[in-house]
């Protein structure tokens, strides 16, 4: 990996669905797992190839390293089949994990850096997710997003700005 100038990180990169360019030099891709091509018969080219294996509750970077963070966590607690394999699932301690992850993102973001958070309320409400973020304590504030319900379940994006003092 030669990404010394990277100023963005995708913390749960999975199959790298977020970006149009699947391997830009200025983005570090991190995931808790690596999955080789051929693991899904229905999508034989799908894989998870992070630059680094890591957990968003213990991000292995210094304070104030990144200008942008992309955070697309698994959307469900008990997800099986192809969806579970592709996107993973949250563990039984998901509330504590999200609290730690949000604090870690605050730590690695530069002052006025931003995070784009993507979530689908498939099995957990947006309200429950946001309660984990300690918005009263952590100066990482949501600025805009798509908080309205559009159907049975909704995928939403939220844009946060880091107002910490450096």
Beta strands, then each sheet from edge to edge (+ up, - down):
strand 1: 8-10
strand 2: 27-31
strand 3: 52-53
strand 4: 66-72
strand 5: 109-120
strand 6: 140-145
strand 7: 155-162
sheet 1: 3+ 2+ 1+ 4+ 5+ 7- 6+
end
